[in-house]
Amino acid sequence: MAQFIADFPSTLGNDVSAGQHYMIIDSYESTNAITTGETKLSSIGLYIPAGSLTTSYTGNYEGKEGAAIAARTGAASGLMGGPAGGFSFSQLASSLADKVIKGGLEAADSSGFISAGGNTPNNHMALVYKGPNSFRQHTFAFKFFPKNKSDSETVRAIIEEFRRGTLPRMSNAGASVLSDPFFKSPRQHKIRFCKGGTGADAAGSENGYLFTIDTSVITNMVVNFDPQSVIGFHNDGSPVAVDLSLTFQEIKLQISPDNVSGQNLDLSGPVSQNQSASQLTAEQTAQNQQFREIPGATARILPGGRLSGGL
């Protein structure tokens, strides 16, 4: 299958005073849910729609009863990522006692007697991280206004290519929906925000100031051939305006580079040094103040902040 390449508008990538900015959407055959094929099936260059340069990052947290006790127990025993050094049986026993007491209080307050007195059993709530549970989505709404037959043919071909990339295929070539037991996953797409020349031009490059989008699939495609609610066609029957909305969803989770790319994020050293320096400064200030309170005292500051002097 020959690779499909198209740009719209045709002037995409031309040099302008502020530099031409656009997006490239490449499609690949889907190998499986997490792997993309190496063969590029299409490469489509489009202008960046207004209002589309937005992305989001979420944290999945949940309030959990008893988590505060579990965290304290784990930190004390070293079982839950806490400091090494073995069990702390006294703290473990204390936490278990807390659980028994809490359970007893909740049972005793089944009638609401304790709560009515202004006391509510402590459920030891803590906000715990549950791990990522969603994949980012990005929607792009394009507006096409073909001015001639060439533009109309390009828009039609681009829409057809995205349609092919959105719909599934049969697992066996030539098979029908009734005879083939499996569908093959639709294409996977890679999106880049670029500046400079066109996608095929070596002068074009990815814009490093914008966010990146990981490999995605099209979850929704909407085509509107009368966006102004007024039906209009050119002489050859091609529509005068077409709206195309594409919603992409990433197939990879967003992961922080902290302690993954070899970054050393251990700030305990500098923090300890700053704290030690602050403590030393405080001690020097107190010592100086005490010395100044002695009548007739003279002093000079020696290296290291020590005082030397006499009466």
Secondary structure, 3 states (H helix, E strand, C coil): CCCEEEEECCCCCCCCCCCCEEEEEEEEEECCCCCEEEEEEEEEEEECCCCCCCCCCCCCEEEECCHHHHHHHHHHHCCCCCCCCCCCHHHHHHHHHHHHHHHHHHHHCCCCHHHHCCCCCCCCCEEEECCCCCCCEEEEEEEECCCCHHHHHHHHHHHHHHHHHHCCEECCCCCCCCCCCCEECCCEEEEEEEECCCCCCCCCEECCCCCCCCCEEEEEEEEECCCCCCCCECCCCCECCEEEEEEEEECCCCCCCCCCCCCCCCCHHHHHHHHHHHHHHHHHHHHHHHHHCCCCCEEEECCCCCEEEEC
